[in-house]
Amino acid sequence: MVRVKRDTPLHERAVDFGDGAILSEAILDKANEQLFYVAQEVLDYSEGLLKMKEDGYFDALNRRIRNVANPIENNDVVNLGFMNSQYIPTARAEADLAKSGREKTEHVKASTNQLKIDTEQTLSEARTFTTSIKKQTEVLRGKAEQHMVTAHAYKEKAIAEANKATSEANRAHGEANRAKGYVEKYKPEVKGSWTFDDYRQYAVDGVGLGGACIYNDGTKYKALMILGNTSDDDKCRRIWFWMMPT
């Protein structure tokens, strides 16, 4: 599309009237034509400008608006660069967050549906299992009643056996007390370390005169140690074995 337009000079007048000059038709027409042409050009130029419509809003006639500065006041126009630097990243982050939330929701929804299916299957299996258990319980109930009769008979027999065992226990207790009396009466007198239940340190002397003892050593030598008597000279420990003639 080629557009031809007129550009009338506006920096100077086409006619400069002087005092006493003759006003001819040509001169007046030339002066008026400059004003007429300028008015036409301004009208043509205004056709491409923002126009206020009947509703009070401007119409850009579907054209771009360039060289718009960054907004300062709340009612300023926002350019694309400012929008990309300020609002687009935030909007994109919000969109990504919304997308992630939607994906999580879809995942939870799928998991919930699967859980519903599994639950229904489990309930079905539970009903079948409960029916089977109920039948088995009835069978076991009959057997239990039979066993109860048998158990009652065994109970009577067990009571009799328990009474017999009590009598035997009482008799054994009496025998034990009697044996304990013999032990207390005839037990030998023991002094020093005559206990082998637990390990003891060999280096510790025994009690009584001479410090003799028998130790169950579990620390250094790990053996049964006989510690001799030092009452002779306090330097040498002696251990004698006497063989008494019969």
C-alpha positions as semicolon CSV with decimal commas, in nm:
position;residue;x (nm);y (nm);z (nm)
1;M;0,000;0,000;0,000
2;V;0,139;0,338;-0,104
3;R;0,012;0,652;0,067
4;V;0,076;0,999;-0,071
5;K;0,033;1,293;0,164
6;R;0,090;1,668;0,150
7;D;0,325;1,843;0,394
8;T;0,249;2,219;0,404
9;P;0,525;2,438;0,556
10;L;0,414;2,578;0,891
11;H;0,723;2,773;1,001
12;E;0,644;3,071;0,781
13;R;0,336;3,227;0,621
14;A;0,273;3,187;0,249
15;V;0,176;3,559;0,219
16;D;0,307;3,850;0,422
17;F;0,069;4,146;0,389
18;G;0,210;4,496;0,391
19;D;0,051;4,839;0,454
20;G;-0,114;4,984;0,142
21;A;-0,069;4,660;-0,054
22;I;-0,320;4,564;-0,318
23;L;-0,531;4,266;-0,206
24;S;-0,591;4,064;-0,513
25;E;-0,791;3,741;-0,537
26;A;-0,479;3,534;-0,599
27;I;-0,299;3,668;-0,294
28;L;-0,601;3,615;-0,066
29;D;-0,652;3,266;-0,207
30;K;-0,285;3,180;-0,150
31;A;-0,301;3,295;0,212
32;N;-0,625;3,107;0,278
33;E;-0,501;2,795;0,097
34;Q;-0,213;2,761;0,346
35;L;-0,456;2,761;0,637
36;F;-0,696;2,535;0,450
37;Y;-0,421;2,286;0,364
38;V;-0,291;2,282;0,724
39;A;-0,645;2,215;0,852
40;Q;-0,681;1,926;0,605
41;E;-0,344;1,777;0,699
42;V;-0,424;1,805;1,071
43;L;-0,755;1,630;1,006
44;D;-0,582;1,353;0,810
45;Y;-0,318;1,314;1,084
46;S;-0,585;1,295;1,352
47;E;-0,736;0,995;1,175
48;G;-0,445;0,782;1,302
49;L;-0,450;0,915;1,660
50;L;-0,620;0,770;1,966
51;K;-0,983;0,865;1,949
52;M;-1,225;0,896;2,232
53;K;-1,535;0,694;2,159
54;E;-1,889;0,766;2,263
55;D;-1,844;0,562;2,583
56;G;-1,561;0,793;2,699
57;Y;-1,272;0,545;2,630
58;F;-0,984;0,585;2,383
59;D;-0,961;0,351;2,082
60;A;-0,608;0,267;1,948
61;L;-0,761;0,144;1,620
62;N;-0,588;-0,195;1,661
63;R;-0,239;-0,034;1,645
64;R;0,066;-0,070;1,869
65;I;0,166;0,203;2,112
66;R;0,546;0,237;2,136
67;N;0,795;0,415;2,365
68;V;0,578;0,384;2,675
69;A;0,776;0,460;2,994
70;N;0,766;0,238;3,302
71;P;0,463;0,307;3,519
72;I;0,490;0,508;3,839
73;E;0,137;0,590;3,945
74;N;-0,134;0,331;3,998
75;N;-0,323;0,445;3,686
76;D;-0,020;0,451;3,450
77;V;-0,005;0,232;3,138
78;V;0,220;-0,076;3,174
79;N;0,460;-0,163;2,888
80;L;0,554;-0,519;2,787
81;G;0,913;-0,498;2,921
82;F;0,792;-0,394;3,265
83;M;0,531;-0,668;3,254
84;N;0,793;-0,931;3,161
85;S;1,031;-0,822;3,437
86;Q;0,776;-0,778;3,714
87;Y;0,463;-0,980;3,660
88;I;0,546;-1,256;3,411
89;P;0,799;-1,438;3,640
90;T;0,556;-1,422;3,929
91;A;0,271;-1,537;3,708
92;R;0,487;-1,818;3,567
93;A;0,588;-1,927;3,920
94;E;0,223;-1,923;4,024
95;A;0,134;-2,122;3,712
96;D;0,408;-2,377;3,784
97;L;0,289;-2,403;4,144
98;A;-0,067;-2,449;4,025
99;K;0,048;-2,713;3,775
100;S;0,241;-2,897;4,047
101;G;-0,062;-2,879;4,276
102;R;-0,283;-3,011;3,998
103;E;-0,042;-3,299;3,930
104;K;-0,031;-3,383;4,299
105;T;-0,409;-3,367;4,312
106;E;-0,434;-3,601;4,014
107;H;-0,187;-3,837;4,181
108;V;-0,384;-3,831;4,506
109;K;-0,704;-3,882;4,309
110;A;-0,556;-4,184;4,131
111;S;-0,423;-4,321;4,461
112;T;-0,764;-4,268;4,621
113;N;-0,939;-4,451;4,339
114;Q;-0,694;-4,740;4,366
115;L;-0,738;-4,741;4,743
116;K;-1,114;-4,753;4,692
117;I;-1,078;-5,052;4,460
118;D;-0,844;-5,226;4,703
119;T;-1,079;-5,152;4,993
120;E;-1,377;-5,297;4,810
121;Q;-1,176;-5,606;4,724
122;T;-1,060;-5,638;5,085
123;L;-1,417;-5,604;5,209
124;S;-1,528;-5,874;4,969
125;E;-1,249;-6,103;5,083
126;A;-1,329;-6,019;5,446
127;R;-1,695;-6,115;5,397
128;T;-1,592;-6,445;5,240
129;F;-1,339;-6,505;5,518
130;T;-1,594;-6,415;5,786
131;T;-1,845;-6,661;5,642
132;S;-1,580;-6,932;5,639
133;I;-1,472;-6,849;5,994
134;K;-1,834;-6,859;6,109
135;K;-1,879;-7,211;5,970
136;Q;-1,551;-7,324;6,125
137;T;-1,652;-7,166;6,455
138;E;-1,973;-7,366;6,460
139;V;-1,774;-7,684;6,401
140;L;-1,523;-7,590;6,672
141;R;-1,805;-7,505;6,907
142;G;-1,942;-7,859;6,880
143;K;-1,598;-8,004;6,935
144;A;-1,540;-7,769;7,229
145;E;-1,856;-7,891;7,397
146;Q;-1,734;-8,247;7,355
147;H;-1,393;-8,157;7,492
148;M;-1,556;-7,978;7,785
149;V;-1,721;-8,303;7,893
150;T;-1,391;-8,484;7,860
151;A;-1,208;-8,205;8,042
152;H;-1,450;-8,226;8,334
153;A;-1,367;-8,593;8,373
154;Y;-0,994;-8,516;8,357
155;K;-1,048;-8,238;8,612
156;E;-1,184;-8,481;8,868
157;K;-0,894;-8,714;8,800
158;A;-0,645;-8,425;8,827
159;I;-0,789;-8,319;9,163
160;A;-0,733;-8,666;9,296
161;E;-0,378;-8,672;9,158
162;A;-0,314;-8,325;9,305
163;N;-0,426;-8,437;9,648
164;K;-0,195;-8,734;9,620
165;A;0,091;-8,509;9,509
166;T;0,029;-8,274;9,802
167;S;0,062;-8,562;10,042
168;E;0,388;-8,668;9,872
169;A;0,516;-8,307;9,884
170;N;0,440;-8,278;10,255
171;R;0,626;-8,602;10,317
172;A;0,923;-8,481;10,108
173;H;0,925;-8,152;10,298
174;G;0,949;-8,340;10,625
175;E;1,235;-8,553;10,492
176;A;1,413;-8,237;10,373
177;N;1,381;-8,072;10,713
178;R;1,515;-8,386;10,874
179;A;1,811;-8,393;10,632
180;K;1,876;-8,026;10,700
181;G;1,898;-8,104;11,069
182;Y;2,160;-8,368;10,998
183;V;2,359;-8,123;10,786
184;E;2,349;-7,853;11,052
185;K;2,450;-8,104;11,315
186;Y;2,739;-8,271;11,135
187;K;2,870;-7,999;10,898
188;P;3,246;-7,924;10,933
189;E;3,374;-7,587;11,057
190;V;3,502;-7,390;10,758
191;K;3,718;-7,077;10,781
192;G;3,878;-6,859;10,515
193;S;3,791;-6,867;10,144
194;W;3,618;-7,204;10,096
195;T;3,377;-7,085;9,825
196;F;3,419;-7,174;9,459
197;D;3,092;-7,028;9,325
198;D;3,246;-6,706;9,193
199;Y;3,589;-6,609;9,068
200;R;3,816;-6,430;9,313
201;Q;4,147;-6,252;9,272
202;Y;4,439;-6,477;9,367
203;A;4,651;-6,193;9,511
204;V;4,409;-6,130;9,800
205;D;4,511;-6,312;10,120
206;G;4,270;-6,535;10,301
207;V;4,117;-6,462;10,639
208;G;4,238;-6,586;10,977
209;L;4,592;-6,655;11,103
210;G;4,847;-6,721;10,829
211;G;4,612;-6,596;10,551
212;A;4,581;-6,943;10,397
213;C;4,299;-7,005;10,153
214;I;4,186;-7,173;9,831
215;Y;4,086;-6,938;9,549
216;N;3,898;-6,999;9,226
217;D;4,111;-6,750;9,029
218;G;3,952;-6,618;8,708
219;T;4,163;-6,310;8,635
220;K;4,535;-6,387;8,591
221;Y;4,608;-6,761;8,631
222;K;4,253;-6,886;8,568
223;A;4,303;-7,192;8,792
224;L;4,221;-7,326;9,136
225;M;4,492;-7,167;9,357
226;I;4,600;-7,292;9,701
227;L;4,752;-7,011;9,908
228;G;4,986;-7,144;10,177
229;N;5,021;-7,053;10,548
230;T;5,271;-6,781;10,660
231;S;5,240;-6,819;11,037
232;D;5,585;-6,987;11,066
233;D;5,808;-6,695;10,963
234;D;5,580;-6,458;10,767
235;K;5,812;-6,503;10,466
236;C;5,741;-6,844;10,327
237;R;5,398;-6,994;10,265
238;R;5,384;-7,362;10,346
239;I;5,148;-7,629;10,224
240;W;5,174;-7,977;10,380
241;F;4,982;-8,289;10,300
242;W;4,946;-8,537;10,584
243;M;4,897;-8,902;10,517
244;M;4,746;-9,046;10,831
245;P;4,813;-9,420;10,885
246;T;4,505;-9,641;10,893
